[in-house]
Amino acid sequence: MISALLLVGLLVAAFVGYNVGGATTGVAFGPAVGAGVLSKLAAGLLMAVCFFAGGWTVGRNVVETLGGRIVPAELFTLEVSIGVLFFIGTALLVSNSFGVPASTSMTAVGAIAGLGLATGQLNWGVMGRIVVWWLVAPLVAFWVSGVVGRYFYPRINSWVAIDRSDGGLFALDRSGPVPRPALGPGTTPREAAGALTVVVIGCFMAFSSGASNTANAVAPLVGSGELDMNPAILLAGIATGLGALTIARRTLETVGNDLTELPITAAIVVAVISATIITLLSALGIPASFVVVATMSIVGLGWGRATRTARLSETVRGERPGMSPGALAADETPRIGPDGSGTDGEPGEPSPPIGDEEPEDLPSSDDLFEPGRTARVILMQNFVPSVATLGAYLVFSVTL
């Protein structure tokens, strides 16, 4: 028989998972939805499946970190676990209410750190290791993306560049006795392959989100011994799936349509680099922010693309152009437009060798970010974890 207090704990954990689904689905599938490749319903279903897979495999390491390494597991009584989860869920609910994806990992770590500070039992060694990786991971994303932008982006762009036809990408061929999938009217094999690539990479991002964020919903209950690992991961997966199918529509709108006009090529590069970094950190038991890593990846990719106007010797001497967000738009590819659909674009001419491109070939007027909404995202990324940390510290200072 489940006690009333444990039932409350399970409901609060589900509440956190629900908000995790709302906050992270837009990050994973915003590009696919914005480009008209996936519907919001399909994105939510894929998010639920891939998130659970990431939590069930790699996510166990992060659960152990949050459940007993930042603070001693003995601190996680059932009452304390409910309190920590409450602060995580409330902070994320505030973020989702504004339609902005917050860093669920930073919020969870902040709430648990608040508990550790209030009780004087914060493991500074583990916390320091996490913070160091929070600083290093975005730098790695920046430089890896910069190298890709400078040396490999034009070639990748020529592979990915596709036309976006009207109508559905796929249809059912009912000419035979058994209906079978087929390309939609006007859909070319190149367009279908590009669309599937965007979806597959979105699934990889959802997997990395599950690896990093499953712990945010259930780690305190696992640390307290009230919930075993497998049922906890299952609970987090179900709750996240519900969030992905409901409140995630707001963040899908923000990331897919409002925040950026990121070319599909750039979205693919950023997704692969960011999801790989987050998955590797999760395997090490380090909770990290996908949004922060992805943002630095975008900046690095634009910077690397802009430096193609200068040779390496000129760059070392400081004779290099400033980072132009519009650098990513130099090679025309289908974009994620503000109306939520992909806009057509013919593949551009092969890019000249490094140093032969002119700065005017990288138009700075085509801004990568919409400034107002981007500032709102950055503000919430710092504000939400701060709310969770301060709230947990104040409450546990008084009650423990």
N, C-alpha and C positions, 0 to 999 in steps of 0.2 A: 504494500500500500504506500503510495507516494504521499509524503507529508505536505501540508499546505505550504510551508515555507519553500520546500524543494520545487513545488509546482510553480510558485512565484519566480524562483530562480530560472526554471526552464522557460517560462514565458518571457522573462527579461532577456534571456539569451536569444530566444527566437526574435524578439524585438530588435536586438542588435543585428542579427543576421539579416533581418528584413531590410534594415537601413543600409547594411553593407551591399546588398543587392541593388538598392536604389542608387548608391554612390558610385559603384564600380562598373555597372553595365554600360553606362555611357562612354566610359574610357575605353572599354574593350571593343564595343560594336558601334560607337558613334560614327566612325568613318564609313562602315558598311551601310548603316542606315542613312546617313547623309548623302551617300552616293546613289541611293535608290536600289542597292543590291539586296538588302534585307528589309523586311517589315519589322516594326517594333516588337510584334508578337514573336516572330522567329528569332530575333535577337535575344529576347528574354528566355526562350526555351533553350537555345544554345548556351546562354550564360549559365543556366541552372545545371546543365549536364557537365559542362567543362569545369565549372567552379568546383563541383563535387569531386571530380576526378583529381584536380589539383590538391584539394584538401585531404583526400583519402591517401594519396601517395606521398608527396613532398611536404604537405602542410603539417604533418605530425611533429616535425622538428621545431616549427615556430610555436606550436601549442605548448611544447615542453619549455621553451624559453619564457613565454609569457606566463605560464602556469607555475613556475617555481624557480626561475633563475634570476629575474630582475629583483624580486623580493622572495623571501622564504615561502615555500608552499604552505607552511603552518599558518601564515597570516590569512590565507583564503578560507576563513570560515564561511559557512553558507551565507550568513548575513553580509559579510564583507564582499563576497563574490557578487551578490546581488547589487550592492552599492556600486562596485566598480563597473559592472555591466550597465547599470543605470546611467552613469555618467558618460560612458561610451555611446550608448544608444541615443541619449538626449542630444549630445553634441552633434552626432551624425544626422539626427532628425532636423536640427536647425539648418545644417548644410543642405539637406535634400529639399527643405522647404523653400530655399532660395534657388533650387535647381542647379546647384554647383557641386561637383564631385569633390568631397573632402578626402584627406588621407586617413583612411581607416586605421592603418598600422600606427601612424604617429599619434592618432587619437587614443588608441588602446594603450600604447606605451606610456603616453602622458598620464592617463588615469591611473595606471599601475604605479608609475613613478610618484604620483601624488600620494598614493597609499604608503609607499616606501619612505618618502620624506616625512610624512606625518608620524610614522612610527619609529623613524630613525633606523630602519632596516633595509634601506635601498642598497643593493649590490652595485657599488660604483664601478667595479671592474666590468661587469656585464653591460651596465648602462653606458659606460664609456666606449665599449666595443661597438655597441649599436650606433651611438652617435657618430663615431668615426666612420662607420660604413655609410651613415646618412650623408656625410660630407664627401666621401670618396666616390660612392656610386654615381652621383650626378656628374662629377668630373670625368669619370670613365665614360659615361654616356656621351658627354660633350666631345671628348677627344676621338672616341671611336666613330661617332657620327661625323665629326669634322673630317677625318681621314676618308670616310666613305663619300662625303660630299665633294671633297677636292679631287679624288682620284677615280672613283667608281660610279658616282651618281649618274653622269650622262649615259653610260652604258646600261645601267640598271633601268634608266628611264626609257631607253629605246626598246628594252624587253617588255616593260610594263605598259607603255603607252597604248591605249585602246580607244576606239570610238564607242560612244554610248548610244545605242539605238533606242527608238521608242518602243514601248510595250514591255512585256515580261521577258526576262532572260531565258526562262525555260518554260516548257509546256509538256503536256502528255500526248504522245502519239497514239491515237486510238485506232489506227488503220489495221492493226493486227488483232489476233484473238486476245492478247494480253496488252493492256496499255503500258507504254514504256516511256521513260524520260527522253525528251528531245529538246533541241535548241528552239527558242521562241522565234516568232516571225522577225526576220531581219537581224537576228543575233548571229554574230560570227564566232568561230571557234576561239579566236584571239580574245574577243570580248568575254566569252564565257570563262576562259582560263583566267583572265584578269580578275573577274568577279569572284571566282572560287578562291583565288589566292587571297583576296581581301578577307573573305569569310574564314578561311583556314587560319590566317594570322590573328583574326579576332578571337577564334577559339583558343589559340595559343595564349593570347593575352588573358582570356578568362581563366585558363588553367593556371597561369602564374598568379592571378588574383586569388584563386582558391588556395594555392600553396602558401601565400603570404597572409591572407585575411581570414581564413577559417578560424584561426586562433583568437581573433578579436572577439568572436561571439561566444566561445566556449572555454577558453583557456582557464579563467578563474574557477569554473565549476570542475574542470578536470584536475586543476591543482588542489582543490579542496577535497578531492576524493569522492565527491557526490555523484560524479558522472564518469563512466569509463570512456576511453578514447574513441572507440568505434561509434557508439551511440551519439557521442558529442559531435563527431564529424557529420553524421547523418542528419542530426538536428540542424546544424549550421547550413548544410546543403539545401534542405527543404525550405528553411526560412529565407535564405538568400534567393532561391528560385522564385519564391512568392514576391519578394521585393523587386526582382528583375522583371517580373511580369506586370507590375503595377506602378509603383512610384518611380521606377527607372525611366519612365517615359519623359519626365522632366529633364533629367540629365542627358538622355539621348538627344533631346532637342537642343540642349545647350552645347554639347560637345560636337554633335553631328552637323548642326546647322548654324549656330550663332557665333561660336568662339573663333573659328578659323576657316579660311578657305585653303586648307592644306591640300596640295596635289596628291593624288592617289599614290604616286611613286614615293613621295616623302612620307606619307602615312604608313606605307608598308615598311620602309626602312626604320622609321621611329619605333614602330610596333615590335619588330623583330629584335632590335637592340635592347629596348626597354624590358620586354618580357623575358628575354634571356638573362639580363642582369638580375631582375627580381626573382626569377626561378632559382638561379644559382645562390643568391643570398638566402632564400628560403631553405635551400638544402643545408646551408650553414646554420640555420636557426635564427637568422636575422630578419626581423620584420622591417620592411622598408616601404617607402611611398612610391607607387608606380607613377603617380601624376608628376611628382617632382622630377623623377628620372626622365620621364617622357618629355617634359618641358625643356630640360637641358639638352636632350637629344635633338629636339627641333632646332634650338638655338645653334647647337654645334653643326648640324647639317647645313643650315643656312650660311653660317660662317665659312665652312669648308667650301661650299659652292661658290661663295663670293670671292674667295682667294684664288680661284682658278684664273683670275685676270692677272695674277702675278706669279712669276717663277719662284721656286723655293729660295734661291739666293736673294731675290728682292724681298721676299717675306722676312727672311732672317735679318736683313738690314733695316727692317721697319718700313720698307717701301711697299706697303700692302693697303688695299682698300678696306674701309670699315665694313663691318658685318651688315649685309643688306638682307632683310627678311624676304624681299622680292627675289633674291637669288634663286630660291626654290621654284620660282615661276618662270625662269628663263626658258626652260624647255617645256613646251606646251603639252599638257596631259589633261585627261579628264579631271575636273575638280569637284570638291564637295561644296556646292553652291549654297548661298543663304536661303534658297527656297527648298533645300532638302533634296535636290536632284543633282545628278552628275551633269556637267556641261560638256558638250563635245569639244574635242580638240585633236587636230591632226598631229601625229608625231613630228617633232621639229627636225631640222637638219642635224646631222652628227655634229657634236660640239668640237670646236677647234682645239688644238693642243693647249696644254696649260701655258698661260702667259700670252696667248694670242687673242684671247677674248677681250673685248672692250667693256669697260664698266657700264656703258649704256646698254649692253646686252643683258644686263641683270637689272631690270627696272625696279627701282626702290618704291615706286608709287603703288605697286601691287602689294600692299602690306600683308604679311602673313597672319598677324593677329588683329582682331578687333579690339582696340585699346581699352574701351570701357569695360567690356565683359572680361577681358583678360585680367585687368586690375582687380575685378571682383573675385575671380578665381584665386589669384595670388593671396588676396586678403583673407579669404575663407580658409585657405590651406594653412595659414598660420594662426588664425583666430580660433578655429574649432579645436585643435589639440590643446591650445592654451586654456580654453574653457574647461575641458575635461580634467586637465592637471590641477588647475586652481580649485575647481569644485571638489575634486577628490581630496585634495590636501586640507581644505577648510573643514569639510565634514568629518573626515577621519581624525583630524586633530582634536575635534571636540568629543567624538564618540568612542575613540579607542584609548 
